[in-house]
Amino acid sequence: MNYVKKLNDRIPVKTQILMMIVFIAFSIIETIHTTFGFNMLTDILVKLLIGLAVIYLFSEKKIFESYLVLFIGLFIKYIYDFISFILSFQLSNYDFIKTFNFLDLIGSILSIYLVLMIISYILSVKKIEFKMKLSLIIVLLGTYLYMRYGTEYAVVALFLMILLNSIKAKVALNLVMLSYLIHIPFFLIDLIFDRIGFHLLSYWFYGVIGFVLMIVVIVHLLRSLNQENA
């Protein structure tokens, strides 16, 4: 445990930021290999926005938070996939039901590293201050995500948004919020031009409300960037 505690000191800060960039690039490459069309484009945009939030947090010396956002935003799924793969082992046939490719293996290894770094910062920092702060846009977006994707998705998103709001990382907060809405233009294109779900009220509701929230978040992002440069 002492080794894990000193892990963040053993790895130079410059090396850590380079590794973060590599991790973000790996996540994008994995998307290119596994998705197609609009899904690939939206996934890449989501990961770029989260990656920019991570790099911003690191540049602001909010290193623990940057690791947390990177792990939860881009890599937590690899831990789930790895555990699901191990538990899919069939005792009768001595094989696995679920597939697990090379990219899954690399992603799992990188995820373990991120977990160790998060634990290292938790153990090495004497006090981690976390004051729950809500804003209207966080409440509205959290409600939207809950209605559209369910409890688990909304809880994780709210945790990240409240965390970033509590440390006053407005640029990172708005980048993360935008990552939840960046798919909306493509959703509306499918709705209006390809008429996918055209006659369903839910599609119009999620499309219009999501678009309005996306515009509000973009305005907040531009304001926060202007404040940073002022």
Residue pairs with C-beta under 8 A, 6 or more apart in sequence:
1 123
4 116
4 119
4 120
4 123
5 120
5 123
5 124
6 120
6 124
7 116
7 117
7 120
8 16
8 63
8 117
8 120
8 121
8 124
9 124
11 19
13 63
16 58
16 63
16 117
17 55
17 58
19 113
20 54
20 55
20 58
20 66
20 70
21 51
21 55
23 70
23 74
23 75
23 110
23 114
24 47
24 50
24 51
24 54
24 55
24 70
24 74
26 106
26 107
26 110
27 47
27 51
27 74
27 75
27 107
28 44
28 47
28 48
28 51
30 103
30 107
31 40
31 43
31 44
31 47
32 40
32 44
33 103
34 103
35 43
38 186
38 189
38 190
41 186
42 182
42 183
42 186
45 179
45 182
45 183
46 179
46 182
46 183
47 74
49 175
49 176
49 178
49 179
49 182
50 69
50 70
50 73
50 74
50 175
50 176
50 179
51 70
51 74
52 175
53 69
53 73
53 164
53 171
53 172
53 173
53 175
53 176
53 179
54 66
54 69
54 70
54 73
54 172
55 66
56 169
56 171
56 172
56 175
57 63
57 65
57 66
57 69
57 169
57 172
58 66
60 169
60 172
62 167
62 169
62 172
63 121
64 118
64 121
64 122
64 125
64 128
65 163
65 164
65 167
65 169
65 172
67 114
67 117
67 118
67 121
68 118
68 160
68 163
69 160
69 164
69 172
69 176
70 114
71 111
71 114
71 115
71 118
72 156
72 159
72 160
73 160
73 176
73 179
75 107
75 110
75 111
75 114
76 111
77 107
78 104
78 107
78 108
78 110
78 111
79 108
79 111
79 112
79 115
81 98
81 100
81 104
81 107
81 108
82 100
82 104
82 108
82 111
84 98
85 96
85 98
85 99
85 100
85 104
88 96
88 97
88 98
89 95
89 96
89 97
90 96
90 97
122 128
130 163
130 166
131 166
132 162
132 166
133 162
133 165
133 166
134 162
134 165
135 165
137 177
137 213
137 216
137 217
137 220
138 158
138 161
138 162
138 165
138 177
140 213
141 157
141 161
141 177
141 180
141 181
141 213
141 217
142 154
142 157
142 158
142 161
143 154
144 206
144 209
144 210
144 213
145 153
145 154
145 157
145 158
145 180
146 153
146 154
147 206
148 206
148 210
157 180
160 176
161 173
161 176
161 177
164 172
164 173
164 176
165 173
170 220
170 224
170 227
171 221
171 224
171 225
171 228
173 224
174 217
174 220
174 221
174 224
175 221
177 217
177 220
178 214
178 217
178 218
178 221
181 210
181 213
181 214
181 217
182 214
184 207
184 210
184 211
184 214
185 211
185 214
187 206
187 207
187 210
188 207
188 211
190 196
190 197
191 197
191 198
191 203
191 204
191 207
192 198
196 203
197 203
